[in-house]
Amino acid sequence: MIPRFHCPFPLAPGAHVDLPPEAAHHAIKVLRMNDGDEVTLFDGRGGEWIGRLHRVGKGVAVALESFDDTDREPPLAITLVQGLPAADKMDWIIQKSVELGVAAVRPVACRRSVIRLSGERMERRVAHWQSVAIAACEQCRRNRVPAVSLLVDLPQFLGETPGDNGMRLILAPAAEQRLAELPRPTGPVTMLIGPEGGFEEGELAAAASAGFQAVSLGPRVLRTETAGIAALAAMMALWGDF
């Protein structure tokens, strides 16, 4: 497979592009690439560029040769709203959800969320999560990078007026309605997942008031890092491109 790298700036035909330092290090030190080797670049706006790698002093450049407008985005646009989990579980959730085709990720702080983030610490963590999403796109060959939003409290998120008429779902083990029983969505889908310990009753009620339908994935209670991924895979199998 041809190595793929994300470049955080617009690409244009005939350009000679300097690879970002991390990508250059990975190309030379990890993949042991040489002058003239073929490489794929994408800027996150759609499509990808085929080029040839060249060493320039201590840096690495790519001469862009051709553009491929291949779009690997699923027909179903799903936003994963994830209750903030403990430790580094969010890294895994973002990585796997991007591989499965999620359109966007919105972390929210719930009452049972263990970790609390704010200010510069939050901004650094979100920047890290965005880099995880970029790396996942490099691996799974997506050409559009899902955005990871700044962390907000669950009530703030629920108070937002939805900008679309899409389906709003919340996973709840006690829900009587199964995901497979829902009609095929005609627009985007927003899926809300709780943190460790799940949602409190007041949060479930607030979500219902905000238009979220409670659904279950079956009789087993899944961990927070499993629930969203399982729901995404199921929706892609039911209504997406699996």
HELIX and SHEET records of a PDB file:
HELIX    1   1 PRO A   21  HIS A   25  1                                   5    
HELIX    2   2 HIS A   26  VAL A   30  3                                   5    
HELIX    3   3 LYS A   89  LEU A  100  1                                  12    
HELIX    4   4 GLY A  119  CYS A  140  1                                  22    
HELIX    5   5 LEU A  154  LEU A  158  1                                   5    
HELIX    6   6 LEU A  179  GLU A  181  5                                   3    
HELIX    7   7 GLU A  201  SER A  209  1                                   9    
HELIX    8   8 THR A  224  TRP A  239  1                                  16    
SHEET    1   A 5 ARG A   4  HIS A   6  0                                        
SHEET    2   A 5 GLU A  38  PHE A  42  1                                        
SHEET    3   A 5 GLU A  48  VAL A  56 -1                                        
SHEET    4   A 5 GLY A  59  ASP A  68 -1                                        
SHEET    5   A 5 HIS A  16  ASP A  18 -1                                        
SHEET    1   B 6 ALA A 147  VAL A 148  0                                        
SHEET    2   B 6 ALA A 104  ALA A 109  1                                        
SHEET    3   B 6 ILE A  78  GLY A  83  1                                        
SHEET    4   B 6 VAL A 189  ILE A 193  1                                        
SHEET    5   B 6 MET A 167  LEU A 171  1                                        
SHEET    6   B 6 GLN A 213  VAL A 215  1                                        
SHEET    1   C 3 ALA A 147  VAL A 148  0                                        
SHEET    2   C 3 ALA A 104  ALA A 109  1                                        
SHEET    3   C 3 VAL A 152  ASP A 153  1                                        
END                                                                             
